[in-house]
Amino acid sequence: MSRMKILNIAHRGYSGKFDENTMLAFRKAIEYNADGIETDVQLSMDNVPILIHDETLERTTNGHGYVKDYTFYEIKMFRTKSLPKVLKLKEKAMEQLQKVNCTIQNNKLKIGDYTLEEVEYFQNNNGEEIPTLKELFELFIDSNLKVLNLELKNGIIPYEGLEEKVLSMIYEYNIKDKVIISSFNHLSLAKIRNLDKEIKLGALTNSTLVNVPRYLKDISAECYHPCFPSILNQKYIQEIKEAGIVINPYTVNEEEHMKMVMKYGAYGIITDEVEKLYKLSNS
């Protein structure tokens, strides 16, 4: 497959520069020419699908404890951690407008990688909220994105009804043909397949599987989402491709690794570094 055709899938949005799994990261993925977005779905205590990677809140937000122990309203009160950095950038830019990375693009003031409007939002809102799946779907349907990869985060905490809720929302927004549902919990993928015989499934793995085509056939998954070093073998990846399986490895952030994955012919690359992959695939 040629370089030009490889899909650029933004891992948790454009997380290389912006807070992961936020509406800003998703909008920036679109702005910087990603072909798709990958994100993580969990449930609040009152069963609202929300987008956050960790089962706990501490790493990415000012909250504490497990996501599952908070209601939707309570989760919306938490904020991501980049507010001090963004406000410091604004202060510095305002003081030394001509000396820092502060430019005018499309008639909008740019402060580093942010528009002034985005910085003001951060300031007025005390940071970025944890978004809902609904918010992302609203953005997705108004975009030109080709794919939305929803990772169900139910390997550690078995969220009851997660599969049904996600499928119901996909049907509501009529985006089934553009969605890949993935998970490290392959029992969850099997459940999805029992509920829907057509939606695309992606088997996530952090190891090197033996006979991938046979295994994916057994669980009725069309896509293979491996940790990228496991597929850097021409014979291994060719066997998978010849079986008609779509290969979207994660998380490929270094240019040399992107080149390797492209050389071996993956369909898409899941990356934090949206701009880097875009420039490489269009060079």
C-alpha positions as CSV (number, residue, x, y, z in Angstrom):
1,M,0.0,0.0,0.0
2,S,1.3,3.4,-0.9
3,R,2.2,6.0,1.7
4,M,-0.5,8.4,0.5
5,K,-3.3,6.0,1.4
6,I,-2.3,5.0,4.9
7,L,-4.9,6.3,7.4
8,N,-3.7,8.7,10.0
9,I,-5.7,7.8,13.2
10,A,-5.3,10.3,16.0
11,H,-4.7,8.4,19.3
12,R,-7.0,9.9,21.9
13,G,-7.2,12.9,19.6
14,Y,-4.1,14.9,18.8
15,S,-2.6,13.8,22.1
16,G,0.9,14.6,21.1
17,K,0.3,18.3,21.7
18,F,-3.0,18.6,23.5
19,D,-4.7,17.0,26.5
20,E,-5.7,13.4,25.5
21,N,-9.4,12.5,25.1
22,T,-10.7,16.1,25.1
23,M,-12.8,17.9,22.7
24,L,-9.9,20.2,21.9
25,A,-7.7,17.2,21.1
26,F,-10.4,15.9,18.8
27,R,-10.9,19.2,17.1
28,K,-7.2,19.6,16.6
29,A,-7.0,16.2,15.1
30,I,-9.4,17.4,12.4
31,E,-7.6,20.7,12.0
32,Y,-4.2,19.0,11.5
33,N,-5.6,16.6,8.8
34,A,-6.1,13.3,10.7
35,D,-8.2,10.8,8.8
36,G,-9.7,9.3,12.0
37,I,-9.9,9.5,15.7
38,E,-9.3,6.8,18.3
39,T,-10.8,7.2,21.8
40,D,-11.6,5.3,25.0
41,V,-15.1,4.7,26.3
42,Q,-16.1,4.0,29.9
43,L,-19.3,4.5,31.9
44,S,-20.1,6.9,34.6
45,M,-21.9,5.6,37.7
46,D,-25.2,6.6,36.2
47,N,-24.3,4.8,32.9
48,V,-23.4,7.8,30.6
49,P,-20.7,6.9,28.1
50,I,-17.7,9.1,28.7
51,L,-14.2,9.4,27.1
52,I,-11.2,8.7,29.3
53,H,-8.4,6.2,29.1
54,D,-7.5,5.3,32.7
55,E,-10.0,3.7,35.0
56,T,-8.9,6.3,37.6
57,L,-8.8,10.0,37.3
58,E,-5.5,11.1,38.8
59,R,-3.2,11.0,35.8
60,T,-5.1,13.2,33.4
61,T,-7.4,15.2,35.6
62,N,-7.7,17.0,39.0
63,G,-10.0,14.2,40.2
64,H,-9.3,11.3,42.4
65,G,-10.5,7.7,42.5
66,Y,-12.3,5.5,39.9
67,V,-14.3,6.8,37.0
68,K,-17.1,4.3,37.8
69,D,-17.7,5.9,41.2
70,Y,-18.8,9.3,39.9
71,T,-22.0,10.4,38.2
72,F,-22.0,12.2,34.9
73,Y,-22.6,15.5,36.6
74,E,-19.7,14.9,39.0
75,I,-17.3,13.9,36.2
76,K,-18.1,17.0,34.3
77,M,-16.8,19.0,37.3
78,F,-13.3,17.7,36.8
79,R,-10.7,19.4,34.6
80,T,-7.6,18.3,32.8
81,K,-4.2,19.4,34.0
82,S,-2.9,21.8,31.3
83,L,-4.6,25.0,32.4
84,P,-1.5,26.4,34.2
85,K,0.7,25.7,31.1
86,V,-1.8,27.3,28.8
87,L,-2.2,30.5,30.9
88,K,1.5,30.8,31.3
89,L,1.9,30.6,27.6
90,K,-0.8,33.3,27.1
91,E,0.9,35.6,29.7
92,K,4.2,35.3,28.0
93,A,2.8,35.8,24.6
94,M,0.9,38.9,25.6
95,E,4.0,40.4,27.2
96,Q,6.4,39.7,24.3
97,L,4.2,39.4,21.3
98,Q,7.0,39.9,18.8
99,K,9.5,37.5,20.5
100,V,7.5,34.3,21.1
101,N,5.7,31.9,18.9
102,C,2.7,34.1,18.5
103,T,1.3,34.5,15.0
104,I,-1.7,35.4,13.0
105,Q,-3.3,32.5,11.0
106,N,-6.5,32.9,9.1
107,N,-7.2,36.2,10.9
108,K,-6.9,34.4,14.3
109,L,-4.2,35.1,16.9
110,K,-2.2,32.0,17.6
111,I,-0.5,31.5,20.9
112,G,1.8,28.5,20.4
113,D,-0.5,25.7,19.2
114,Y,-3.7,27.4,20.6
115,T,-6.0,30.1,19.2
116,L,-6.7,33.0,21.5
117,E,-10.3,31.8,21.7
118,E,-9.1,28.4,22.9
119,V,-6.9,30.0,25.6
120,E,-9.8,32.1,26.7
121,Y,-12.0,29.0,27.0
122,F,-9.4,27.3,29.1
123,Q,-9.2,30.4,31.4
124,N,-13.0,30.9,31.7
125,N,-13.7,27.2,32.1
126,N,-10.8,26.4,34.4
127,G,-9.5,23.8,31.9
128,E,-10.9,21.1,29.7
129,E,-13.7,18.8,30.7
130,I,-14.0,15.1,30.3
131,P,-16.1,14.7,27.2
132,T,-19.0,12.4,26.5
133,L,-19.4,10.0,23.6
134,K,-22.3,12.1,22.5
135,E,-20.2,15.2,22.2
136,L,-17.7,13.4,20.0
137,F,-20.4,12.0,17.8
138,E,-21.8,15.5,17.3
139,L,-18.3,16.6,16.2
140,F,-17.7,13.5,14.0
141,I,-20.9,13.8,12.0
142,D,-20.0,17.4,11.0
143,S,-16.5,16.5,9.9
144,N,-14.8,14.8,7.0
145,L,-13.2,12.1,9.2
146,K,-13.2,8.6,7.6
147,V,-13.1,6.5,10.7
148,L,-13.9,6.6,14.4
149,N,-12.2,3.9,16.5
150,L,-14.0,3.4,19.8
151,E,-12.0,1.3,22.3
152,L,-14.2,-0.2,25.0
153,K,-12.3,0.1,28.3
154,N,-13.8,-2.9,30.0
155,G,-10.9,-5.2,30.6
156,I,-10.3,-4.2,34.2
157,I,-13.8,-3.0,35.1
158,P,-16.7,-5.0,33.5
159,Y,-19.1,-2.1,32.8
160,E,-22.5,-3.7,32.5
161,G,-24.3,-2.7,29.4
162,L,-21.4,-0.8,27.8
163,E,-21.6,-2.7,24.5
164,E,-25.4,-2.1,24.2
165,K,-25.2,1.6,25.0
166,V,-22.4,2.2,22.5
167,L,-24.1,0.3,19.7
168,S,-27.4,2.2,20.4
169,M,-25.7,5.5,20.1
170,I,-23.9,4.5,16.9
171,Y,-27.3,3.5,15.4
172,E,-28.8,6.8,16.6
173,Y,-26.2,8.8,14.8
174,N,-26.1,6.6,11.7
175,I,-22.3,6.2,11.6
176,K,-22.0,2.4,11.7
177,D,-20.1,2.2,8.4
178,K,-17.4,4.5,9.8
179,V,-16.9,3.0,13.2
180,I,-14.4,0.4,14.4
181,I,-15.1,-1.0,17.9
182,S,-12.0,-2.3,19.5
183,S,-11.0,-3.7,22.9
184,F,-8.3,-5.7,24.7
185,N,-11.3,-7.6,26.1
186,H,-12.1,-10.0,23.3
187,L,-15.1,-11.4,25.2
188,S,-16.6,-7.9,24.8
189,L,-15.9,-8.1,21.0
190,A,-17.7,-11.4,20.9
191,K,-20.7,-9.8,22.7
192,I,-20.7,-7.0,20.2
193,R,-20.7,-9.5,17.3
194,N,-23.7,-11.3,18.8
195,L,-25.5,-8.0,18.9
196,D,-24.5,-6.8,15.5
197,K,-23.2,-9.0,12.7
198,E,-21.9,-6.2,10.5
199,I,-20.1,-3.6,12.5
200,K,-16.3,-3.6,12.2
201,L,-14.4,-5.0,15.2
202,G,-10.7,-4.5,16.1
203,A,-8.9,-7.0,18.2
204,L,-6.3,-5.1,20.4
205,T,-3.3,-7.0,21.6
206,N,0.0,-6.1,23.2
207,S,1.7,-9.4,22.3
208,T,2.6,-11.3,19.2
209,L,-0.2,-13.7,18.3
210,V,0.2,-17.0,16.5
211,N,-2.0,-17.5,13.5
212,V,-3.8,-14.2,13.6
213,P,-6.1,-15.0,10.7
214,R,-7.5,-18.1,12.4
215,Y,-7.9,-16.3,15.7
216,L,-9.7,-13.3,14.2
217,K,-11.9,-15.6,12.2
218,D,-12.9,-17.4,15.4
219,I,-14.0,-14.1,17.1
220,S,-15.4,-12.6,13.9
221,A,-13.1,-9.5,13.9
222,E,-12.1,-7.8,10.7
223,C,-9.4,-5.6,12.1
224,Y,-6.1,-6.3,14.0
225,H,-4.8,-3.6,16.3
226,P,-1.4,-4.8,17.6
227,C,1.4,-3.0,19.4
228,F,3.4,-2.0,16.3
229,P,6.7,-3.8,17.1
230,S,4.9,-7.2,16.8
231,I,4.2,-6.7,13.1
232,L,7.6,-5.7,11.9
233,N,8.1,-9.0,10.1
234,Q,7.3,-9.2,6.4
235,K,6.2,-12.8,6.4
236,Y,4.0,-12.4,9.5
237,I,2.2,-9.3,8.3
238,Q,1.8,-10.6,4.7
239,E,0.0,-13.7,6.1
240,I,-2.4,-11.4,7.9
241,K,-3.0,-9.1,5.0
242,E,-3.6,-12.0,2.6
243,A,-6.4,-13.1,4.8
244,G,-8.1,-9.8,4.2
245,I,-7.5,-8.4,7.7
246,V,-7.2,-4.7,8.2
247,I,-4.0,-3.8,10.3
248,N,-4.0,-0.7,12.4
249,P,-1.0,-0.8,14.8
250,Y,-0.6,1.5,17.8
251,T,1.1,3.7,19.1
252,V,3.5,4.8,16.4
253,N,5.1,8.1,17.2
254,E,8.6,8.2,15.9
255,E,9.2,8.9,12.2
256,E,11.5,5.9,11.8
257,H,8.8,3.6,13.2
258,M,6.2,5.2,11.0
259,K,8.4,4.4,8.0
260,M,8.8,0.8,9.1
261,V,5.0,0.3,9.5
262,M,4.3,2.0,6.2
263,K,6.9,-0.2,4.5
264,Y,5.3,-3.4,5.7
265,G,1.9,-2.2,4.5
266,A,-0.4,-1.5,7.4
267,Y,-3.8,0.0,6.5
268,G,-3.7,2.7,9.2
269,I,-1.4,4.0,11.9
270,I,-2.7,5.0,15.4
271,T,-0.5,7.8,16.5
272,D,-0.2,10.7,19.0
273,E,1.8,12.7,16.5
274,V,-0.8,13.6,13.8
275,E,1.3,16.3,12.1
276,K,4.4,14.2,11.9
277,L,2.5,11.3,10.2
278,Y,0.7,13.7,7.9
279,K,3.9,15.3,6.7
280,L,5.6,11.9,6.2
281,S,2.8,10.3,4.3
282,N,2.5,13.3,2.0
283,S,6.2,13.8,1.4
